[in-house]
Amino acid sequence: MFAGTVNEEGSFEYTVTAAANDSTLARIIHAVEAAQGARAPTQRFVDQFAKVYTPVVFAIAIAVAVLPPLLLGGIWFDWVYKALVLLVIACPCALVISTPVTIVSGLAAAARQGILIKGGVYLEEGRKLKWLALDKTGTITNGKPVQTDFAVLNGGDAARVRSLAASLASRSDHPVSRAVAQAAQTDGVELREVQDFEALAGRGTKGRVNGTLYYLGNHRLIHEQGRCSDALEAQLSALEMQGKTVILLTDEQEVLALYAVADTVKDSSRQAIAELHALGIQTLMLTGDNAHTAAAIAAQVGGHRRSAWGPVARRQAQGHRSQNQRWRRVGMVGDGINDAPALARADIGFAMGLQAPVPRLKPPTWR
């Protein structure tokens, strides 16, 4: 729950377990306010410069006001006036104030567009980015794939196979699994009880139905199990060349069925990729999908300089910075919990979240 909910019908009793300032909305407000107080490198440099510059200028002004009248017989009024002119001209106020004002203005302008920036340091470091890694599902694509193909293999019963696959898919929150579960729900497929359910990172899911272990996973999982025949490989490749993601249902002996789902590219992705390339920022698409689908999606959005697929993709993006000096400034864009390690390791992480009303922030108080 982000901030609260509205009860439009009936009444209920509830127990408060957290204060209002513990809500997500309150934490967002606190994060923005803290960001406004965070100092960017330029601001820190200006502050350090002012600590030395201001006393030096003040000492010179005192010398201009005092030494000529005392040592050279000058007129006090004239030299005190010149000292004041020196202070006005050399005053670092404009330099000191301009930096935090610019940063706060940038943070506020971004917040009005629904972009919450954690601090001025990230606002300033953004100009140094050379590479930007983007997660495919939910970031480049809409993240709402739909089932396009279904085939029973090895002479299985279609109704039974769909029931088993839907039962496993309904327990997963991955977009591909949700597509299979949604199609089964639309067709009224009966769900079965799943025991010992487990999500296999980057591969799929597994669980027991009536004591039998079943897997619902991708092409890579089938390879690892050693069940990908030449005929099945040809069938999978044909679907993947169309930009579709294929998952398969297997038991402990054979492949029972395959499903193909397809996602659509966001309308804004093509323009965003083109604008990034125009700015001289190279892009890398990360996906746990197969290489054919990755290439098809990359082609739809105008192409990436590089692409990485599979579980190694995120580690590859994390390691490039140390392996190649050109990757010294790397950003990561993602929308899922599985993207969190890469977001944290990148120089700047861009978390794609829900669009919620941006809170009205208090104006900064200058002291």
Stockholm file with secondary structure:
# STOCKHOLM 1.0

chainA/1-367         MFAGTVNEEGSFEYTVTAAANDSTLARIIHAVEAAQGARAPTQRFVDQFAKVYTPVVFAIAIAVAVLPPLLLGGIWFDWVYKALVLLVIACPCALVISTPVTIVSGLAAAARQGILIKGGVYLEEGRKLKWLALDKTGTITNGKPVQTDFAVLNGGDAARVRSLAASLASRSDHPVSRAVAQAAQTDGVELREVQDFEALAGRGTKGRVNGTLYYLGNHRLIHEQGRCSDALEAQLSALEMQGKTVILLTDEQEVLALYAVADTVKDSSRQAIAELHALGIQTLMLTGDNAHTAAAIAAQVGGHRRSAWGPVARRQAQGHRSQNQRWRRVGMVGDGINDAPALARADIGFAMGLQAPVPRLKPPTWR
#=GR chainA/1-367 SS CCSCCCCCSSCCCCCCCSCGGGSHHHHHHHHHHHHHHSCCHHHHHHHHHHHHHHHHHHHHHHHHHHHIIIIICCCHHHHHHHHHHHHHHHCCHHHHHHHHHHHHHHHHHHHHTTCCCSCHHHHHHGGGCCEEEEEIIIIIBCSCCEEEEEEECTTCCHHHHHHHHHHHHTTCCSHHHHHHHHHHHHTTCCCCCCEEEEEETTTEEEEEETTEEEEEEEHHHHHHHTCCCHHHHHHHHHHHTTTCEEEEEECSSSEEEEEEEECCBCHHHHHHHHHHHHTTCEEEEEESSCHHHHHHHHHHTTCCSEEEESTHHHHHHHHHHHHCGGGSSEEEEECSGGGHHHHHHSSEEEECCCCCCCCCCCCCCCC
#=GC SS_cons         CCSCCCCCSSCCCCCCCSCGGGSHHHHHHHHHHHHHHSCCHHHHHHHHHHHHHHHHHHHHHHHHHHHIIIIICCCHHHHHHHHHHHHHHHCCHHHHHHHHHHHHHHHHHHHHTTCCCSCHHHHHHGGGCCEEEEEIIIIIBCSCCEEEEEEECTTCCHHHHHHHHHHHHTTCCSHHHHHHHHHHHHTTCCCCCCEEEEEETTTEEEEEETTEEEEEEEHHHHHHHTCCCHHHHHHHHHHHTTTCEEEEEECSSSEEEEEEEECCBCHHHHHHHHHHHHTTCEEEEEESSCHHHHHHHHHHTTCCSEEEESTHHHHHHHHHHHHCGGGSSEEEEECSGGGHHHHHHSSEEEECCCCCCCCCCCCCCCC
//
